[in-house]
């Protein structure tokens, strides 16, 4: 188990986030967001691909705020959701082998056990390598992804749930885990709104 400072992501995860943002916004677009977020040190110099705990929650929240400032709250959160989806590709490249999600035995599981095991593996990744804490509650209909010490809304106050990157990451993860099915994923509670956790609810029945 990695001994993580409470409020940090490893550099590798920060790099994944910025690479995904560059994919969605383009090189100039991500540089503009980094300037707006007062994070110019990352321009043309993303964090190293290592597990050193040097990417603070504050920087993650600033990136989300900068997107909302640049594009407006609704469009900014929509872009953040797209960034979250794009993170999966880079995340699988960096962490996938250790999660066992490409193992043939895993891919042969029925859908619902596969979703359960996949969500547990991804939650375990955050719990092992970051100061973020994810707790899963599951019943026959829903998976509740509950984030404690959420980096996406760190020290924010909002009138609506604002952890769109996490929603996007889960949407794409479920699409990938299920072999191409879409699921309803919605953030119901948010620490920035005064709730005790950021709670994202997944309907286990695919929409398509």
BELBEL-V763572 format. One line per field, one symbol per residue. phi: phi as a letter, one per 30 degrees, with the letter a starting at -180 (. if undefined). psi: psi as a letter, one per 20 degrees, with the letter a starting at -180 (. if undefined). Layout:
# BELBEL-V763572
phi = ???
psi = ???
This chain:
# BELBEL-V763572
phi = .dcceecbcdeedddeddddddddcidddddddddddhbddddhadeddbcddbcdeeddddddddddddcjeddddddddddedddeedddddceeddidcdedddddeedddddddddddddddddcbddbcbccbbdcbcccccchdddcehcbbcbebcdddddddedddddddijccbdbbdcbbedcjddbcccccddcdda
psi = ppnpqglqqqhhhgggghghhhggirghghhghhghjllihipjmqqqmrjpnjnqhhhghhggghghghiqgghghghhghggghhgghghhhighiijijphhghiqrgghggghghhggghgghgiriqpppppqahhqpooopqmphhkpkqpqjqpjlhhgggghghghgghikkqqqpppohqphhjjrhrooppppioqh.
